[in-house]
Amino acid sequence: MPHERWEPIGRVSVRAVDVPLARAIVTAAGTMPSVPAVVVEVMTADGLAGVSYLRTYTRIALRATVQLAREVADLVTGLPGDPASIRKTLRARFRLLGSDGLVGAVIAAFDMALWDRYAKAHELSLARALGSARTSVPAYASLSAASARDAAREAEELVGRGFRAVKLKGTSDLDQTLAAAGAVRAAVGSEISLLVDFNQALGVQQVLARAREVDRAGLYWIEEPTQADDLVGHALLADALATPVQLGENLRSTNELDALVRVGGVDHLAFDVQRIGGVSGWRDAAETAGRSGIPVSSHAFGEFSRHLLAASPTSHLFEFLDHMERVVEEPIRVEDGEVVLPDRPGAGLAFDERALRRYEVAT
């Protein structure tokens, strides 16, 4: 985009919502009944707007995130709406504080909105703007339930909708998780790939002591079995287990990704567009993964992730989590186990204004 003429950023809208989930999500870190989120709309001087959102996972962080996003909006208003230059400007401004946590999330939200606006300006879907001609990406469905009975029922329902892979939420009780995995397997059959996400709930030695049992479960991968920043621990597990290990949704930069690749702590990667640095950060990380030949899957933010996966050199699986379906005009569509990429300009994310107002949180 070196010869692009960039319109200056004009009005920026920032608002908080808390969207109830149709089915509460049970994780090792607690139950999530809703999706607290901050919706960002960046409009340039020509009247064309890009939209995005970020998640705070708890209402406690909504007010602080909205305030930070509004302060950042004041910083970038009047500047050319070039995602690369805005990202560089903001990372420089926050160099001493650090550009992770809420700061990194806000930077990513502006980057995503500006990329959405860029694709719209060129009348291209985001995937095509990123150089991909793909129209779909293989998907798996994440289960909301963790108990054996509920997970088995939910898995049957999702397989009936065409998914060929499902992911179970693991807990710190490995026996309970393996029993739930067995129940899901019995419900959906051996041809369905079964994944387990432990959300960092286990200890390294706990997994090593039960490595044979984990491998006998026939899992497609286990995700974040232990503390996400314990790269050496994950390297030990990846070496000891025949079952592939997935990690990455908590990576915040390509530097962290480089360190993970160096220690060999992962067989599969998953990127979270909010944590990895927006569309720009994902592109950098995907290039690194591509050079190492490591498969890349997605975590959350499906409206953007479907396009980013399509454009990733080692694209693997899309995680289906349509958490924002109550506030968008067109929910994410999956057909025959693949997420369908919309061909309209931008990321294909358009919010239902009436629904946003219904779930808006005063800040």
Secondary structure, 3 states (H helix, E strand, C coil): CCCCCCCEEEEEEEEEEEEEEEEEEEECCEEEEEEEEEEEEEEECCCCEEEEEEECCCHHHHHHHHHHHHHHHHHHCCCECCHHHHHHHHHHHCCCCCCCHHHHHHHHHHHHHHHHHHHHHCCCEHHHHCCCCCCEEEEEEECCCCCHHHHHHHHHHHHHCCCCEEEEECCCCHHHHHHHHHHHHHHHCCCCEEEEECCCCCCHHHHHHCHHHHHHCCCCEEECCCCCCCHHHHHHHHHHCCCCEEECCCCCCHHHHHHHHHHCCCCEEEECHHHHCHHHHHHHHHHHHHHHCCCEEECCCHHHHHHHHHCCCCECCEEECCCCCCCECCCCCEECCEEECCCCCECCCCECHHHHHHHEECC
